[in-house]
Amino acid sequence: MVSHGAVLLACALTGLLRPQHVASQVLASQHAAVSQTVDGTTITISYYRPTAQGRDVFGEVVKWEDLWTPGANWATTLEVDTDVYINNEPVPKGRYSVWVQPRQGKVWQLMLSRRARVYHLWPPPLEEEQLRLLITPHQDVHTEILTWSIPVVTRDAAMVTLRWGTVVLPFHIAVPPSRHQHLTAEGRTPFVGSWALQVMENRASSGSA
């Protein structure tokens, strides 16, 4: 027989184990994503957005020459669903973590790693590097919250930019055309043109004046 005390204890434990409304931890750097489709190819950047908070971003928050993911928490990722070219370098479709090395007074480096899921304090090993580019940063008005954007889109390409503090770091992504247009010889004529050459003989006339 179960005692009255055991029943009361069971009820008490049940109450303690009942799901509670627990507030989830709010991250200081909020998650964001930007995505753009260019001629059937989707480009997606996923990242966390730290704020400058009156600090000198580069040199103070991000040390010169350090390899840094342009975001916070988990590493920023770039994903493309077809093979593309980034600044004219081939990049297979897939998801990559993004890393930047800011260099004072020099050209910066941008690196893509095949190890996409990695914490921002642990740069991936060099053997997993997919691409490394040299990019010249630009100076512009202050951007308080780190921002990735795709401000320019054409038929077969897009310009991607990173902005934080007064720095703008741009790079170019070109996508393969989704359709190839085939024209017959007759259909190409209005575009390529046609020419005819006629040679006229210059015959001197004979006869008396």
C-alpha positions as CSV (number, residue, x, y, z in Angstrom):
1,M,0.0,0.0,0.0
2,V,1.3,3.5,-0.9
3,S,1.4,5.8,2.1
4,H,-0.3,9.2,2.2
5,G,3.1,10.8,2.5
6,A,4.4,9.1,-0.6
7,V,1.4,10.4,-2.6
8,L,2.0,14.0,-1.4
9,L,5.7,13.7,-2.3
10,A,4.8,12.4,-5.8
11,C,2.4,15.3,-6.3
12,A,5.1,17.7,-5.2
13,L,7.7,16.3,-7.6
14,T,5.2,16.3,-10.5
15,G,4.7,20.0,-9.9
16,L,8.4,20.7,-9.8
17,L,8.9,18.8,-13.1
18,R,6.0,20.5,-14.9
19,P,7.3,22.5,-17.9
20,Q,7.9,26.1,-17.0
21,H,8.0,29.2,-19.2
22,V,11.7,29.9,-19.2
23,A,12.9,33.0,-21.1
24,S,15.4,32.1,-23.7
25,Q,18.8,33.9,-23.6
26,V,18.8,36.9,-25.8
27,L,22.0,37.2,-27.8
28,A,23.8,40.5,-27.9
29,S,24.4,40.0,-31.6
30,Q,21.2,39.1,-33.4
31,H,21.0,36.7,-36.3
32,A,20.3,37.9,-39.8
33,A,20.4,36.6,-43.4
34,V,20.4,38.2,-46.8
35,S,19.5,36.2,-50.0
36,Q,19.4,37.0,-53.7
37,T,18.5,35.0,-56.7
38,V,20.5,35.8,-59.9
39,D,19.4,34.0,-63.1
40,G,18.4,30.9,-61.1
41,T,21.3,30.8,-58.7
42,T,20.5,31.7,-55.1
43,I,23.2,33.4,-53.0
44,T,22.6,33.4,-49.2
45,I,24.7,35.0,-46.4
46,S,23.8,34.1,-42.8
47,Y,25.4,35.9,-40.0
48,Y,25.2,37.6,-36.5
49,R,25.3,41.4,-36.2
50,P,27.6,42.9,-33.6
51,T,27.4,46.7,-32.9
52,A,30.3,49.2,-32.8
53,Q,29.0,50.9,-29.6
54,G,31.4,53.8,-30.0
55,R,34.5,51.7,-30.4
56,D,37.1,51.7,-33.2
57,V,36.0,48.6,-35.0
58,F,39.2,47.7,-36.8
59,G,42.3,47.9,-34.6
60,E,40.2,47.7,-31.3
61,V,37.3,45.3,-31.7
62,V,39.0,43.4,-34.5
63,K,42.8,43.3,-34.2
64,W,44.8,44.0,-37.3
65,E,46.1,40.8,-39.0
66,D,43.8,38.6,-37.0
67,L,41.7,36.1,-39.0
68,W,38.1,37.1,-38.1
69,T,34.7,35.9,-39.2
70,P,32.7,39.1,-40.2
71,G,29.9,38.6,-37.7
72,A,29.7,37.1,-34.2
73,N,28.8,33.8,-32.4
74,W,28.8,31.1,-35.1
75,A,30.8,31.9,-38.2
76,T,29.3,33.9,-41.0
77,T,28.4,31.6,-44.0
78,L,28.0,32.1,-47.7
79,E,26.0,29.5,-49.6
80,V,25.5,29.2,-53.4
81,D,23.3,26.5,-55.0
82,T,25.3,26.4,-58.3
83,D,28.9,26.7,-59.2
84,V,29.9,30.4,-59.4
85,Y,32.9,32.7,-59.8
86,I,33.9,35.0,-57.0
87,N,36.1,37.8,-58.2
88,N,36.8,35.6,-61.3
89,E,37.8,32.6,-59.2
90,P,35.7,29.4,-59.5
91,V,33.8,28.3,-56.4
92,P,31.8,25.0,-56.4
93,K,28.2,25.1,-55.1
94,G,28.0,24.6,-51.4
95,R,28.1,26.3,-48.0
96,Y,31.2,28.0,-46.7
97,S,32.3,29.9,-43.6
98,V,33.6,33.4,-44.3
99,W,36.8,34.8,-42.8
100,V,38.5,38.2,-43.2
101,Q,42.0,39.3,-42.3
102,P,42.0,43.1,-41.9
103,R,45.4,44.7,-42.6
104,Q,46.2,48.3,-41.7
105,G,47.1,50.3,-44.8
106,K,47.2,47.1,-46.9
107,V,45.0,45.1,-49.1
108,W,42.7,42.8,-47.0
109,Q,42.2,39.1,-47.4
110,L,38.9,37.2,-47.6
111,M,38.9,33.4,-47.2
112,L,36.2,30.8,-47.7
113,S,36.4,27.5,-45.8
114,R,34.6,24.3,-46.6
115,R,34.0,23.9,-42.8
116,A,30.8,25.9,-42.6
117,R,29.7,25.2,-39.0
118,V,32.4,26.6,-36.7
119,Y,32.5,29.0,-33.8
120,H,33.8,32.4,-34.5
121,L,36.8,32.1,-32.1
122,W,38.1,28.9,-33.9
123,P,39.3,29.6,-37.4
124,P,39.2,26.4,-39.5
125,P,42.5,24.7,-40.6
126,L,44.2,25.9,-43.8
127,E,43.7,22.5,-45.5
128,E,39.9,23.1,-45.5
129,E,40.4,26.5,-47.3
130,Q,38.4,26.8,-50.6
131,L,39.3,30.3,-51.7
132,R,41.5,33.2,-50.7
133,L,41.1,36.6,-52.2
134,L,42.8,40.0,-52.0
135,I,40.2,42.8,-51.7
136,T,40.8,46.5,-51.3
137,P,38.5,48.0,-48.6
138,H,36.7,51.4,-49.2
139,Q,35.9,54.1,-46.7
140,D,32.3,55.3,-46.3
141,V,29.9,56.8,-43.7
142,H,29.7,54.9,-40.4
143,T,27.7,51.7,-40.1
144,E,26.8,51.0,-36.5
145,I,25.6,47.4,-36.9
146,L,27.6,45.0,-39.0
147,T,25.7,44.6,-42.3
148,W,26.0,42.3,-45.3
149,S,24.1,43.4,-48.4
150,I,23.7,42.8,-52.1
151,P,23.3,46.3,-53.4
152,V,23.9,45.6,-57.1
153,V,22.3,42.9,-59.2
154,T,22.7,42.4,-62.9
155,R,21.4,39.7,-65.3
156,D,24.3,37.3,-64.4
157,A,26.1,38.7,-61.4
158,A,25.8,40.5,-58.1
159,M,28.0,42.7,-55.9
160,V,28.2,41.7,-52.3
161,T,29.4,44.1,-49.6
162,L,30.3,43.9,-46.0
163,R,29.9,47.2,-44.0
164,W,31.0,47.9,-40.4
165,G,32.3,51.1,-38.9
166,T,33.6,53.1,-41.8
167,V,34.8,50.1,-43.8
168,V,33.1,48.7,-47.0
169,L,34.5,45.4,-48.3
170,P,33.0,44.5,-51.7
171,F,33.4,41.4,-53.9
172,H,31.7,40.2,-57.1
173,I,29.8,36.9,-57.7
174,A,29.2,35.8,-61.3
175,V,26.7,33.0,-62.0
176,P,26.4,30.7,-65.0
177,P,23.6,31.5,-67.5
178,S,20.6,29.4,-67.0
179,R,19.8,29.2,-70.7
180,H,21.8,29.2,-73.8
181,Q,20.2,30.8,-76.8
182,H,20.8,29.1,-80.1
183,L,20.1,31.0,-83.4
184,T,20.1,29.7,-86.9
185,A,22.5,31.3,-89.4
186,E,19.5,33.2,-90.8
187,G,18.6,34.4,-87.3
188,R,22.1,35.7,-86.6
189,T,22.2,37.8,-89.8
190,P,20.7,41.0,-88.2
191,F,23.3,40.8,-85.4
192,V,26.4,39.9,-87.3
193,G,25.7,41.7,-90.5
194,S,26.6,40.8,-94.1
195,W,28.7,42.4,-96.7
196,A,29.1,42.2,-100.4
197,L,32.3,43.1,-102.3
198,Q,32.2,44.0,-106.0
199,V,35.4,44.8,-107.8
200,M,35.1,47.2,-110.8
201,E,37.7,47.1,-113.5
202,N,39.0,50.5,-114.4
203,R,39.3,50.4,-118.2
204,A,40.7,53.3,-120.0
205,S,38.8,54.4,-123.1
206,S,40.5,54.5,-126.4
207,G,39.9,56.7,-129.5
208,S,41.0,59.9,-131.1
209,A,40.4,63.3,-129.8
